[in-house]
Amino acid sequence: MKKYIREIETAGMVLLAIGVIVALIWGYGYGAWPCGMGLALLLIPFLYKAFHWKEYERENKRYIVILLICILLLFLQMLRMR
């Protein structure tokens, strides 16, 4: 699992970026799905690193901030869809 962490993180970040771009171009309804999938992919390494806190302490603190910002943006997108 440890050797695939970076690839999963990269895929999650790419999906988040695609979701933001799609939301800006075609609307929030279409952009929410890639953002949600990106968050789900970012959750996998986040949980792995949380269980190995001593080894990944610095990255974990950064991930907590990034995930909170992404979740806030996703909720804002969902509120705008109404």
DSSP file (Angstrom, degrees, kcal/mol; ACC not computed):
  #  RESIDUE AA STRUCTURE BP1 BP2  ACC     N-H-->O    O-->H-N    N-H-->O    O-->H-N    TCO  KAPPA ALPHA  PHI   PSI    X-CA   Y-CA   Z-CA
    1    1 A M    >>        0   0    0      0, 0.0     3,-1.4     0, 0.0     4,-0.6   0.000 360.0 360.0 360.0 -37.3    0.0    0.0    0.0
    2    2 A K  G >4  +     0   0    0      1,-0.3     3,-0.7     2,-0.2     4,-0.4   0.835 360.0  54.0 -60.7 -33.9    2.8    2.4    0.9
    3    3 A K  G 34 S+     0   0    0      1,-0.2    -1,-0.3     2,-0.1     4,-0.3   0.668 108.5  49.7 -77.3 -14.5    4.2    2.5   -2.7
    4    4 A Y  G <> S+     0   0    0     -3,-1.4     4,-2.2     1,-0.1    -1,-0.2   0.454  82.8  92.9-100.3  -2.6    0.8    3.4   -4.2
    5    5 A I  H <X S+     0   0    0     -3,-0.7     4,-2.4    -4,-0.6     5,-0.2   0.923  85.3  49.4 -57.5 -47.9    0.0    6.3   -1.8
    6    6 A R  H  > S+     0   0    0     -4,-0.4     4,-2.4     1,-0.2    -1,-0.2   0.882 110.6  50.1 -63.0 -39.6    1.5    9.0   -4.1
    7    7 A E  H  > S+     0   0    0     -4,-0.3     4,-2.3     2,-0.2    -1,-0.2   0.896 111.0  48.6 -67.3 -39.5   -0.4    7.8   -7.1
    8    8 A I  H  X S+     0   0    0     -4,-2.2     4,-2.2     2,-0.2    -2,-0.2   0.910 111.9  49.9 -66.2 -41.5   -3.7    7.8   -5.2
    9    9 A E  H  X S+     0   0    0     -4,-2.4     4,-2.4    -5,-0.2    -2,-0.2   0.925 111.0  49.0 -61.0 -45.2   -3.0   11.3   -3.9
   10   10 A T  H  X S+     0   0    0     -4,-2.4     4,-2.4     1,-0.2    -2,-0.2   0.913 110.4  50.2 -62.6 -43.5   -2.2   12.5   -7.4
   11   11 A A  H  X S+     0   0    0     -4,-2.3     4,-2.3     1,-0.2    -1,-0.2   0.896 111.0  50.0 -62.7 -39.9   -5.3   11.0   -8.9
   12   12 A G  H  X S+     0   0    0     -4,-2.2     4,-2.1     2,-0.2    -2,-0.2   0.910 111.2  47.8 -64.4 -42.9   -7.4   12.7   -6.2
   13   13 A M  H  X S+     0   0    0     -4,-2.4     4,-2.4     2,-0.2    -2,-0.2   0.892 111.4  50.9 -65.4 -39.4   -5.8   16.1   -6.8
   14   14 A V  H  X S+     0   0    0     -4,-2.4     4,-2.7     1,-0.2    -2,-0.2   0.925 110.4  48.9 -64.8 -43.7   -6.3   15.8  -10.5
   15   15 A L  H  X S+     0   0    0     -4,-2.3     4,-2.5     2,-0.2    -1,-0.2   0.884 110.2  51.9 -64.3 -37.3  -10.0   14.9  -10.0
   16   16 A L  H  X S+     0   0    0     -4,-2.1     4,-2.2     2,-0.2    -2,-0.2   0.932 111.3  46.9 -62.8 -44.6  -10.5   17.8   -7.7
   17   17 A A  H  X S+     0   0    0     -4,-2.4     4,-2.3     1,-0.2    -2,-0.2   0.912 112.5  49.5 -63.5 -42.5   -8.9   20.2  -10.2
   18   18 A I  H  X S+     0   0    0     -4,-2.7     4,-2.9     1,-0.2     5,-0.2   0.910 109.8  52.5 -62.5 -41.4  -11.1   18.7  -13.0
   19   19 A G  H  X S+     0   0    0     -4,-2.5     4,-2.3     2,-0.2    -2,-0.2   0.896 109.6  47.8 -62.2 -41.2  -14.2   19.1  -10.8
   20   20 A V  H  X S+     0   0    0     -4,-2.2     4,-1.9     2,-0.2    -1,-0.2   0.926 114.3  46.4 -65.8 -44.3  -13.4   22.8  -10.1
   21   21 A I  H  X S+     0   0    0     -4,-2.3     4,-1.9     2,-0.2    -2,-0.2   0.921 113.5  48.3 -64.7 -44.5  -12.8   23.5  -13.8
   22   22 A V  H  X>S+     0   0    0     -4,-2.9     4,-2.8     1,-0.2     5,-1.0   0.898 110.1  53.0 -63.0 -40.1  -16.0   21.6  -14.9
   23   23 A A  H  X5S+     0   0    0     -4,-2.3     4,-0.5    -5,-0.2    -1,-0.2   0.875 110.4  47.5 -63.6 -36.7  -18.0   23.5  -12.3
   24   24 A L  H  <5S+     0   0    0     -4,-1.9    -1,-0.2    -5,-0.2    -2,-0.2   0.854 121.8  34.7 -72.0 -33.8  -16.8   26.8  -13.6
   25   25 A I  H  <5S+     0   0    0     -4,-1.9    -2,-0.2     2,-0.2    -3,-0.2   0.949 134.8  15.3 -87.1 -54.2  -17.5   25.9  -17.2
   26   26 A W  H  <5S-     0   0    0     -4,-2.8    -3,-0.2     1,-0.3     2,-0.2   0.566 114.7 -86.2-105.0 -11.6  -20.6   23.7  -17.2
   27   27 A G     X< -     0   0    0     -5,-1.0     4,-1.5    -4,-0.5     3,-0.5  -0.428  38.4 -79.1 122.7 162.6  -22.1   24.2  -13.8
   28   28 A Y  H  > S+     0   0    0      1,-0.2     4,-1.7     2,-0.2    -1,-0.1   0.783 117.3  65.4 -71.1 -27.6  -21.9   23.0  -10.3
   29   29 A G  H  4 S+     0   0    0      1,-0.2     4,-0.5     2,-0.2    -1,-0.2   0.879 109.0  39.2 -62.4 -37.6  -24.0   19.9  -10.9
   30   30 A Y  H  4 S+     0   0    0     -3,-0.5     3,-0.3     1,-0.2    -1,-0.2   0.811 115.4  52.1 -81.4 -30.9  -21.4   18.5  -13.2
   31   31 A G  H  X S+     0   0    0     -4,-1.5     4,-1.6    -9,-0.2    -2,-0.2   0.710  95.0  69.8 -79.7 -20.2  -18.4   19.6  -11.1
   32   32 A A  H  X S+     0   0    0     -4,-1.7     4,-2.6     1,-0.2    -1,-0.2   0.862  93.6  57.1 -67.4 -34.6  -19.6   18.1   -7.8
   33   33 A W  H  > S+     0   0    0     -4,-0.5     4,-2.5    -3,-0.3     5,-0.2   0.952 108.6  42.3 -66.2 -50.3  -19.1   14.5   -9.0
   34   34 A P  H  > S+     0   0    0      0, 0.0     4,-2.5     0, 0.0    -1,-0.2   0.889 115.5  52.0 -63.7 -34.5  -15.4   14.8   -9.9
   35   35 A C  H  X S+     0   0    0     -4,-1.6     4,-2.4     2,-0.2    -2,-0.2   0.922 110.4  48.1 -64.4 -42.5  -14.8   16.8   -6.7
   36   36 A G  H  X S+     0   0    0     -4,-2.6     4,-2.1     2,-0.2    -1,-0.2   0.905 112.6  47.7 -64.0 -41.8  -16.5   14.1   -4.6
   37   37 A M  H  X S+     0   0    0     -4,-2.5     4,-2.4     2,-0.2    -1,-0.2   0.893 110.8  52.4 -66.1 -39.0  -14.6   11.3   -6.3
   38   38 A G  H  X S+     0   0    0     -4,-2.5     4,-2.3    -5,-0.2    -2,-0.2   0.906 109.6  48.8 -62.6 -41.5  -11.3   13.3   -5.7
   39   39 A L  H  X S+     0   0    0     -4,-2.4     4,-1.5     2,-0.2    -1,-0.2   0.895 109.6  52.3 -64.3 -39.4  -12.2   13.7   -2.1
   40   40 A A  H  X S+     0   0    0     -4,-2.1     4,-0.9     1,-0.2    -2,-0.2   0.908 110.9  47.2 -63.7 -40.8  -12.9   10.0   -1.8
   41   41 A L  H  < S+     0   0    0     -4,-2.4     3,-0.4     1,-0.2    -1,-0.2   0.879 111.3  50.9 -68.2 -36.4   -9.5    9.2   -3.3
   42   42 A L  H  X S+     0   0    0     -4,-2.3     4,-1.6     1,-0.2    -1,-0.2   0.761 101.5  63.8 -70.9 -23.3   -7.7   11.6   -1.0
   43   43 A L  H  X S+     0   0    0     -4,-1.5     4,-2.6     2,-0.2     5,-0.2   0.833  93.6  62.4 -69.0 -31.5   -9.5   10.0    1.9
   44   44 A I  H  X S+     0   0    0     -4,-0.9     4,-2.1    -3,-0.4    -2,-0.2   0.963 109.5  36.5 -61.8 -55.3   -7.7    6.7    1.3
   45   45 A P  H  > S+     0   0    0      0, 0.0     4,-2.8     0, 0.0     5,-0.2   0.853 114.5  58.9 -67.3 -30.1   -4.1    8.0    1.8
   46   46 A F  H  X S+     0   0    0     -4,-1.6     4,-1.8     1,-0.2    -2,-0.2   0.938 109.1  43.1 -61.2 -46.1   -5.3   10.3    4.6
   47   47 A L  H  X S+     0   0    0     -4,-2.6     4,-1.7     2,-0.2    -1,-0.2   0.895 113.4  52.1 -67.2 -39.5   -6.7    7.4    6.6
   48   48 A Y  H  X S+     0   0    0     -4,-2.1     4,-0.7    -5,-0.2    -2,-0.2   0.933 113.3  44.1 -60.7 -45.3   -3.6    5.3    5.9
   49   49 A K  H  < S+     0   0    0     -4,-2.8     7,-0.3     1,-0.2    -1,-0.2   0.791 107.3  60.0 -72.4 -26.6   -1.3    8.1    7.1
   50   50 A A  H >< S+     0   0    0     -4,-1.8     3,-0.8     1,-0.2    -1,-0.2   0.874 104.5  49.4 -67.2 -36.1   -3.6    8.7   10.1
   51   51 A F  H 3< S+     0   0    0     -4,-1.7    -1,-0.2     1,-0.3    -2,-0.2   0.672 115.2  45.0 -76.1 -15.3   -3.0    5.2   11.3
   52   52 A H  T >X S+     0   0    0     -4,-0.7     4,-1.5    -3,-0.2     3,-0.5  -0.450  76.1 153.7-118.4  55.9    0.8    5.7   10.8
   53   53 A W  T <4  +     0   0    0     -3,-0.8     4,-0.4     1,-0.2     3,-0.3   0.865  63.8  55.4 -59.0 -45.8    0.8    9.2   12.5
   54   54 A K  T >4 S+     0   0    0      1,-0.2     3,-0.5     2,-0.2    -1,-0.2   0.873 111.3  44.9 -58.6 -38.9    4.4    9.2   13.7
   55   55 A E  T <4 S+     0   0    0     -3,-0.5    -1,-0.2     1,-0.2    -2,-0.2   0.821 126.8  28.2 -75.1 -31.9    5.8    8.5   10.2
   56   56 A Y  T 3X S+     0   0    0     -4,-1.5     4,-2.5    -7,-0.3    -1,-0.2  -0.063  76.9 129.1-121.9  31.6    3.5   11.1    8.4
   57   57 A E  H <> S+     0   0    0     -3,-0.5     4,-1.7    -4,-0.4     5,-0.2   0.901  75.5  46.9 -59.5 -46.0    2.8   13.7   11.1
   58   58 A R  H  > S+     0   0    0      1,-0.2     4,-1.4     2,-0.2    -1,-0.2   0.921 115.2  45.5 -63.8 -45.0    3.8   16.7    9.0
   59   59 A E  H  > S+     0   0    0      1,-0.2     4,-2.6     2,-0.2    -1,-0.2   0.851 107.5  59.3 -67.3 -34.6    1.8   15.6    6.0
   60   60 A N  H  X S+     0   0    0     -4,-2.5     4,-2.1     1,-0.2    -1,-0.2   0.906 103.7  50.4 -62.6 -41.4   -1.2   14.7    8.1
   61   61 A K  H  X S+     0   0    0     -4,-1.7     4,-1.4     1,-0.2    -1,-0.2   0.894 111.8  48.3 -64.0 -38.4   -1.5   18.3    9.4
   62   62 A R  H  X S+     0   0    0     -4,-1.4     4,-2.3     1,-0.2    -2,-0.2   0.906 110.4  51.7 -66.9 -41.4   -1.4   19.6    5.8
   63   63 A Y  H  X S+     0   0    0     -4,-2.6     4,-3.0     1,-0.2     5,-0.3   0.860 103.5  57.7 -65.0 -36.4   -4.0   17.0    4.7
   64   64 A I  H  X S+     0   0    0     -4,-2.1     4,-1.9     2,-0.2    -1,-0.2   0.930 110.3  43.8 -60.2 -44.7   -6.4   18.0    7.5
   65   65 A V  H  X S+     0   0    0     -4,-1.4     4,-2.1     2,-0.2    -2,-0.2   0.934 114.8  48.9 -66.2 -46.1   -6.4   21.6    6.3
   66   66 A I  H  X S+     0   0    0     -4,-2.3     4,-2.5     1,-0.2    -2,-0.2   0.924 112.3  47.9 -61.5 -45.7   -6.7   20.6    2.6
   67   67 A L  H  X S+     0   0    0     -4,-3.0     4,-2.6     1,-0.2     5,-0.2   0.883 110.2  51.9 -65.5 -38.2   -9.6   18.2    3.2
   68   68 A L  H  X S+     0   0    0     -4,-1.9     4,-2.0    -5,-0.3    -1,-0.2   0.913 111.8  46.5 -64.4 -41.0  -11.5   20.8    5.3
   69   69 A I  H  X S+     0   0    0     -4,-2.1     4,-2.3     2,-0.2    -2,-0.2   0.922 113.9  48.4 -65.4 -44.1  -11.2   23.4    2.6
   70   70 A C  H  X S+     0   0    0     -4,-2.5     4,-2.4     2,-0.2    -2,-0.2   0.898 111.4  49.3 -64.4 -41.5  -12.2   20.9   -0.1
   71   71 A I  H  X S+     0   0    0     -4,-2.6     4,-2.4     2,-0.2    -1,-0.2   0.901 110.7  51.0 -65.4 -40.2  -15.2   19.7    1.9
   72   72 A L  H  X S+     0   0    0     -4,-2.0     4,-2.2    -5,-0.2    -2,-0.2   0.920 111.0  48.1 -61.8 -44.0  -16.3   23.3    2.5
   73   73 A L  H  X S+     0   0    0     -4,-2.3     4,-2.2     2,-0.2    -2,-0.2   0.888 110.3  52.2 -64.4 -38.8  -16.0   24.0   -1.3
   74   74 A L  H  X S+     0   0    0     -4,-2.4     4,-2.2     2,-0.2    -2,-0.2   0.916 110.2  47.9 -64.0 -43.0  -18.0   20.9   -2.1
   75   75 A F  H  X S+     0   0    0     -4,-2.4     4,-2.2     2,-0.2    -2,-0.2   0.889 110.0  52.6 -65.6 -38.2  -20.8   21.9    0.3
   76   76 A L  H  X S+     0   0    0     -4,-2.2     4,-1.7     1,-0.2    -1,-0.2   0.898 109.2  50.0 -63.0 -39.3  -20.8   25.4   -1.2
   77   77 A Q  H  X S+     0   0    0     -4,-2.2     4,-1.1     1,-0.2    -2,-0.2   0.903 110.0  50.4 -64.0 -41.0  -21.2   23.9   -4.6
   78   78 A M  H  X S+     0   0    0     -4,-2.2     4,-0.5     1,-0.2     3,-0.3   0.871 109.0  51.5 -67.4 -35.5  -24.1   21.8   -3.5
   79   79 A L  H >< S+     0   0    0     -4,-2.2     3,-0.8     1,-0.2    -1,-0.2   0.859 107.2  53.2 -68.3 -34.5  -25.8   24.8   -1.9
   80   80 A R  H 3< S+     0   0    0     -4,-1.7    -1,-0.2     1,-0.2    -2,-0.2   0.730  96.7  67.9 -71.9 -22.2  -25.5   26.7   -5.1
   81   81 A M  H 3<        0   0    0     -4,-1.1    -1,-0.2    -3,-0.3    -2,-0.2   0.759 360.0 360.0 -69.1 -23.9  -27.2   23.9   -7.1
   82   82 A R    <<        0   0    0     -3,-0.8    -1,-0.3    -4,-0.5    -2,-0.1   0.498 360.0 360.0 -65.1 360.0  -30.5   24.5   -5.3
